[in-house]
Amino acid sequence: MGHYLQFGHMFDSGHMSGFGWTMMLLWTVIAIAVIAAVLMSVTSRRTRTNPNDEALAVLSKLYASGEIDEDEFRHRRDILKG
C-alpha cells in the first residue's frame, strides 16, 4: 500500500510530485487558452460593427423617406466612406 500512495497521488510527503506539477501546468495552460479564446471572440464581435455602417443606414432611411435629396445623400455618403 505504501507503494500505491507514493506514486498514485499528486502529493508525496507534503510536496507536490513531478506528475502533480505537470497536471497543474496542463490545466493552467488549458484555462489560459479558454480565456484567450473568449476574449478574442468578444473583441472580434465589437470590431465588426462599424459606426459608419450605422450612419449610412440612417442616411439611407433619410433618403428613402424623402427628407434629403439624391445630391445630399451622395455628398454625405461620400463623406462617410472617407
C-alpha positions as CSV (number, residue, x, y, z in Angstrom):
1,M,0.0,0.0,0.0
2,G,2.9,2.4,0.6
3,H,4.0,2.0,-3.0
4,Y,0.5,3.0,-4.2
5,L,0.5,6.1,-2.0
6,Q,3.9,7.2,-3.2
7,F,3.1,7.0,-6.9
8,G,-0.7,7.2,-7.0
9,H,-1.3,10.6,-5.5
10,M,-0.4,14.1,-6.5
11,F,1.3,14.8,-3.2
12,D,4.3,12.9,-1.9
13,S,5.2,13.6,1.8
14,G,3.6,17.0,1.7
15,H,5.3,18.1,-1.5
16,M,3.9,18.0,-5.0
17,S,5.4,15.3,-7.2
18,G,6.5,15.8,-10.8
19,F,3.2,14.4,-12.0
20,G,1.3,16.9,-9.9
21,W,3.2,19.8,-11.3
22,T,2.7,18.6,-14.8
23,M,-1.1,18.3,-14.3
24,M,-1.3,21.7,-12.7
25,L,0.7,23.2,-15.6
26,L,-1.6,21.5,-18.1
27,W,-4.8,22.8,-16.5
28,T,-3.3,26.3,-16.3
29,V,-2.5,26.2,-20.0
30,I,-6.0,25.0,-20.8
31,A,-7.6,27.7,-18.7
32,I,-5.5,30.4,-20.3
33,A,-6.3,29.1,-23.8
34,V,-10.1,29.1,-23.0
35,I,-9.9,32.7,-21.5
36,A,-7.9,33.9,-24.6
37,A,-10.5,32.3,-27.0
38,V,-13.4,34.0,-25.2
39,L,-11.6,37.4,-25.1
40,M,-10.8,37.2,-28.8
41,S,-14.4,36.2,-29.7
42,V,-15.7,39.2,-27.7
43,T,-13.2,41.6,-29.3
44,S,-13.9,40.4,-32.8
45,R,-17.7,41.0,-32.3
46,R,-17.0,44.5,-31.2
47,T,-14.9,45.4,-34.2
48,R,-17.4,44.0,-36.7
49,T,-19.9,46.9,-36.0
50,N,-18.6,49.9,-37.8
51,P,-20.1,53.3,-36.7
52,N,-20.1,54.3,-40.3
53,D,-22.4,51.4,-41.2
54,E,-25.0,52.7,-38.7
55,A,-24.6,56.2,-40.0
56,L,-25.0,55.0,-43.6
57,A,-28.2,53.1,-42.6
58,V,-29.7,56.3,-41.0
59,L,-28.7,58.3,-44.1
60,S,-30.3,55.7,-46.4
61,K,-33.5,56.0,-44.3
62,L,-33.5,59.7,-44.6
63,Y,-33.1,59.4,-48.4
64,A,-35.8,56.8,-48.7
65,S,-38.3,58.9,-46.7
66,G,-37.6,61.9,-48.9
67,E,-36.1,64.0,-46.1
68,I,-32.9,64.6,-48.2
69,D,-32.5,64.6,-52.0
70,E,-30.1,62.5,-54.0
71,D,-27.3,65.1,-54.2
72,E,-27.3,65.4,-50.4
73,F,-27.4,61.7,-49.9
74,R,-24.4,61.2,-52.2
75,H,-22.5,64.0,-50.6
76,R,-23.0,62.7,-47.1
77,R,-22.3,59.1,-48.2
78,D,-19.0,60.1,-49.8
79,I,-18.0,61.9,-46.5
80,L,-18.8,58.7,-44.5
81,K,-16.9,56.5,-46.8
82,G,-13.9,58.9,-46.4
